[in-house]
Amino acid sequence: MNWTGNYPEIRVVLLYSIVTLRYSTVIRFFVSFTYPGVAYLTGLPVQGEPVVGLERRDYYDDIVELLGPEFVVGRRRPIRSILLGSLSEAVGLRGRRRGPLESLDEFCTGVRGALDLGDRSEERSIRIFVSYLLGQLLFATQSSQMNCKFVLLLRDLERAGRYAWGAAMLGHLFSLLPSSSQHSQSTGGFTPFLQIWGYTRFPMGRRTLAEGRQTMVPLMTRWEVAPDPKVTDRRAGDVRVALDHYPHEQVVWTPYAGEADASHPAVAAGRPLFDCHLLLLCLRTCEVLYLELVVRTLGWH
């Protein structure tokens, strides 16, 4: 057993339909992408130090030291979480949404114009941005707060680059799937990963590759991320039925064929783990990934 911790517009109906399939279908659907998909699509390291964090009763002093006193102003101790709104404001993204006719460059220019670093040090600014990335994207929940343990992992920025963030992201995502049901219209986790993974496997409802990005890595960067002004009128139930009866011969079973390891550092580093049992660690979450379950689920006996 190996121990390891280590965008795009969301098409809500398709994504919601995928995560609310009956449990047996969820197992068949999600377990199959496992590690290779994380490494190829996101470029996040899947091998490295586990993302486990440190348990404290109060993180007040840590937040003041690592992010700044503005993140604890007006809050009572003990502090165990950070308000995501304060992180959004600090990186210039509070209230900002990319418009349907706005290019990515235009959007980024607007964000940079609204960003005010003040007298923050470079290291503190990096910690704030990475904290925003972790809380709003990689480890998103349906809460408006982020666990302070993630911030402690950013104390040593050089060491932070050695954590298995990809494994932690997948473990966090797996842990939230059972809470998704036909009575819930949202889910946590890094949902853009699910969307692009679906694009690579199922032609149904996917967008086209962005012009000029056919060789970019990681693979998620090859897809256009501009918001689509058109809204689909397909009902979630219809999409679930379509997925249940999706023709086997139309599924792309080897979406990464032709991709060289040399172009994907996370894949090259993580390949020794692709045929192993794994424990996906993310703070207090531990999800088991059994190779045999993947093999038997896909019929590869």
C-alpha positions in Angstrom: 0.0 0.0 0.0 1.4 3.4 -1.0 0.7 6.4 1.2 0.3 9.6 -0.7 -1.7 12.8 -0.3 0.5 13.7 -3.4 -11.3 27.6 -16.1 -13.8 26.3 -17.7 -17.5 27.3 -17.7 -19.5 24.5 -15.9 -22.3 22.9 -17.8 -24.5 22.5 -14.8 -27.0 20.0 -16.1 -24.4 17.6 -17.4 -22.2 17.8 -14.4 -25.1 17.6 -12.0 -26.4 14.5 -13.8 -23.1 12.8 -13.6 -22.6 13.3 -9.9 -26.2 12.2 -9.0 -26.2 8.9 -10.8 -27.1 5.9 -8.7 -24.2 4.7 -6.5 -23.1 1.7 -8.6 -22.9 4.0 -11.7 -20.9 6.5 -9.7 -18.4 3.8 -8.8 -18.0 2.7 -12.4 -17.8 6.2 -13.7 -15.5 7.9 -11.3 -13.0 5.3 -10.2 -11.9 4.7 -13.8 -10.1 8.1 -14.1 -8.0 7.7 -10.9 -4.4 9.0 -11.0 -3.5 9.3 -14.7 -6.4 11.7 -15.3 -5.4 13.9 -12.4 -1.8 14.1 -13.7 -2.6 14.6 -17.4 -5.5 17.0 -17.0 -4.4 19.2 -14.1 -0.6 18.9 -14.0 -0.9 18.6 -10.2 1.7 16.4 -8.5 0.2 13.0 -7.5 3.3 11.8 -5.7 4.9 13.6 -2.8 4.4 14.5 0.8 0.8 13.9 2.1 -1.5 16.8 2.6 -2.4 16.2 6.2 -2.0 19.5 8.0 -1.6 20.3 11.7 -4.3 20.3 14.3 -4.6 23.3 16.5 -7.3 24.7 18.8 -6.8 28.2 17.5 -5.1 29.4 14.3 -5.4 33.1 15.0 -1.6 33.8 15.4 -0.8 31.6 12.4 -3.2 33.5 10.2 -1.9 36.9 11.3 1.7 35.7 10.7 1.2 34.0 7.3 -1.6 36.1 5.7 -2.0 39.3 7.7 -4.1 40.8 10.5 -6.8 41.9 8.1 -8.0 38.3 7.9 -8.9 38.1 11.6 -10.3 41.6 12.1 -13.6 41.6 13.9 -13.6 37.8 14.5 -13.7 36.0 17.8 -11.2 33.5 18.9 -10.7 30.6 18.5 -10.4 30.9 14.7 -10.4 27.6 12.8 -11.4 28.8 9.3 -10.9 31.7 6.9 -13.7 33.5 5.1 -13.4 32.9 1.4 -14.8 36.4 0.7 -11.8 38.0 2.4 -9.5 35.9 0.2 -11.4 36.9 -3.0 -11.2 40.6 -2.0 -7.5 40.3 -1.3 -6.8 38.9 -4.8 -9.0 41.4 -6.6 -11.8 38.9 -7.5 -14.6 39.8 -5.1 -17.7 40.4 -7.3 -15.7 39.8 -10.5 -17.1 37.5 -13.1 -15.8 37.1 -16.7 -18.3 38.4 -19.2 -19.5 36.4 -22.2 -17.7 38.7 -24.6 -14.6 39.3 -22.4 -11.4 37.6 -23.4 -9.2 35.9 -20.8 -6.6 38.6 -21.3 -9.1 41.4 -20.7 -10.4 39.7 -17.6 -6.9 39.3 -16.2 -6.1 42.9 -16.9 -9.2 44.0 -15.0 -8.3 41.8 -12.1 -4.7 43.2 -12.0 -6.1 46.7 -12.1 -8.3 46.0 -9.1 -5.6 44.3 -7.1 -3.9 46.3 -4.4 -1.0 44.5 -2.7 -0.3 47.4 -0.4 2.8 46.8 1.8 2.5 43.0 1.7 5.6 41.0 1.2 6.0 38.8 -1.9 5.8 35.6 0.2 2.6 36.8 2.0 1.0 37.7 -1.4 1.8 34.3 -2.7 0.3 32.6 0.3 -2.9 34.6 0.0 -3.3 33.8 -3.7 -2.6 30.0 -3.2 -5.0 30.0 -0.2 -7.6 31.5 -2.6 -6.8 28.8 -5.2 -7.1 26.0 -2.6 -10.3 27.2 -1.0 -12.2 28.4 -4.0 -11.1 25.7 -6.6 -9.1 22.6 -5.6 -10.8 22.0 -2.2 -14.1 23.8 -2.7 -17.0 22.9 -0.5 -20.5 24.3 -0.2 -19.3 26.4 2.7 -18.1 30.0 2.5 -15.1 29.2 4.7 -11.8 27.3 4.3 -10.0 25.1 6.8 -7.0 27.0 8.4 -4.9 23.8 8.1 -4.3 24.5 4.5 -2.7 27.8 5.4 -0.2 26.1 7.7 0.9 24.0 4.8 2.0 27.2 3.0 4.4 28.3 5.8 7.4 27.0 3.9 6.6 27.7 0.2 9.5 25.6 -1.0 8.1 22.6 0.9 4.6 23.4 -0.3 5.7 22.5 -3.8 6.5 19.0 -2.7 3.0 18.1 -1.5 0.8 15.7 -3.4 -1.8 18.2 -4.2 -3.3 16.1 -7.0 -3.9 13.2 -4.8 -5.4 15.4 -2.1 -7.7 17.0 -4.6 -9.0 13.6 -5.8 -9.4 12.3 -2.2 -11.4 15.5 -1.3 -13.6 15.0 -4.4 -14.3 11.4 -3.7 -15.2 12.2 -0.1 -17.9 14.6 -1.3 -19.5 12.4 -3.9 -21.7 10.4 -1.6 -23.4 13.6 -0.4 -24.5 14.4 -3.9 -28.0 13.1 -4.7 -31.0 13.7 -6.8 -32.2 16.2 -4.2 -29.0 18.3 -4.3 -28.2 20.7 -7.2 -24.6 21.3 -6.2 -21.5 19.5 -5.1 -18.1 20.4 -3.8 -14.6 19.6 -5.0 -12.7 20.7 -8.1 -15.6 20.4 -10.5 -13.8 21.8 -13.5 -11.7 18.6 -13.4 -14.8 16.5 -13.7 -16.0 18.6 -16.6 -12.9 18.3 -18.6 -12.5 14.7 -17.7 -15.9 14.2 -19.2 -15.0 16.1 -22.3 -12.1 13.7 -22.9 -14.2 10.6 -22.6 -17.7 11.5 -23.8 -18.3 13.6 -27.0 -21.9 14.3 -25.7 -22.3 18.0 -24.7 -18.6 18.9 -24.8 -17.1 22.0 -26.2 -14.3 22.2 -28.8 -10.6 22.6 -28.2 -9.4 26.2 -28.2 -7.6 27.2 -31.4 -3.8 27.2 -31.0 -3.9 25.2 -27.8 -3.8 21.7 -29.1 -0.3 21.0 -27.7 -0.6 22.9 -24.4 -0.1 21.1 -21.1 -1.7 20.3 -18.8 -4.6 19.1 -20.9 -7.2 21.3 -19.2 -5.5 24.4 -20.8 -6.5 23.1 -24.2 -10.2 23.8 -23.7 -11.9 27.2 -24.2 -12.9 28.7 -20.8 -15.1 31.6 -22.1 -18.6 31.6 -20.6 -21.3 30.4 -23.0 -24.2 32.8 -23.3 -26.4 30.0 -24.5 -28.1 28.0 -21.8 -29.1 24.4 -22.3 -32.7 23.4 -21.8 -31.9 19.7 -21.3 -33.3 18.4 -18.1 -31.0 16.5 -15.6 -33.2 13.4 -15.8 -32.8 13.3 -19.6 -29.0 13.6 -19.4 -28.8 10.8 -16.8 -30.8 8.5 -19.1 -28.5 9.4 -22.0 -25.4 8.6 -19.8 -26.9 5.3 -18.7 -27.4 4.3 -22.3 -24.3 5.8 -23.8 -22.9 3.6 -26.5 -19.9 1.7 -25.4 -18.2 2.1 -28.7 -18.5 5.9 -28.5 -16.6 6.1 -25.1 -13.0 7.3 -25.5 -11.2 4.6 -23.4 -7.7 5.8 -24.1 -7.9 9.6 -24.1 -4.2 10.2 -23.4 -2.8 8.0 -26.2 0.0 9.8 -28.0 0.8 12.0 -25.0 4.5 11.7 -24.2 5.6 11.6 -20.5 8.3 14.1 -21.3 5.6 16.7 -21.9 3.8 15.9 -18.6 6.2 16.1 -15.6 3.4 15.1 -13.2 2.7 12.0 -15.2 6.3 11.0 -15.4 6.8 11.5 -11.7 3.6 9.7 -10.7 3.7 6.8 -13.2 5.1 4.4 -10.5 1.9 4.8 -8.6 -0.5 4.2 -11.5 -0.6 0.4 -10.8 -0.7 0.5 -7.0 -3.3 0.6 -4.3 -3.4 4.1 -2.8 -4.6 6.1 0.1 -5.7 9.5 -0.9 -5.0 11.9 2.0 -6.5 15.3 2.4 -6.3 16.7 6.0 -8.5 14.4 8.0 -9.9 12.7 4.9 -8.6 9.3 3.8 -10.0 7.7 0.7 -8.9 4.2 -0.5 -8.3 3.6 -4.2 -8.0 -0.1 -5.1 -6.4 -1.0 -8.4 -8.4 -4.2 -8.6 -11.7 -2.3 -8.3 -10.7 -0.2 -11.3 -9.6 -3.2 -13.3 -12.7 -5.3 -12.5 -15.1 -2.4 -12.9 -13.9 -1.8 -16.4 -13.8 -5.5 -17.3 -10.0 -5.7 -17.5 -9.5 -9.0 -15.7 
